[in-house]
Amino acid sequence: MKTLIIVDLTPVNKTSLTEYSALAADTLKLFNGEFIAKGATESLHGELTHSMKAVIEFPDKKSATDWYNSAEYQAIIPLREEGMKSQFHLV
């Protein structure tokens, strides 16, 4: 079954975020992941915690968790932390 990682985020350093985003997109390829949506979030109900969202689709849960735990992705987490405040959700 297809699996999504939904990222709630608020940019804090646009330079670091831009660099992180490019590197993160490259790491997805190894696990057949792809961004299916990203951008500003508009709330239809309730309060927003973060101003933006990204949705990444994977073929299955194993691919999604393998991507997140991969050495390639883990190596860029410090850059992610410089660029944004975030929450990652597995669905």
Steps between C-alpha positions, in 0.01 A plus 500: 500500500627847418634693798528873555734708705336831580730777612366803686757777487579861570804645322757668727798534262415511131856438381538184709148388409568535127821298530331236716204470260725429202701239690188337647342467154811313381480253791140410414597344167676205666173401673251577219368798692364814340354830610133509405419835663682783676430860582316738727225347712148637517292380792142396431447420869709551813823683573815448298817415686723552194463721194593241236461132419672244280356162406734224386367174353677165526397159361473354852575561869837323486623730223388807697667396825812376318528842334462691827754277676746486208853630548445737206197664660633494856810688380292804398286522814727767656437715191125433534513619861672824391244560226167423661299400802311186407299192584507183287197268495477150349161409353 
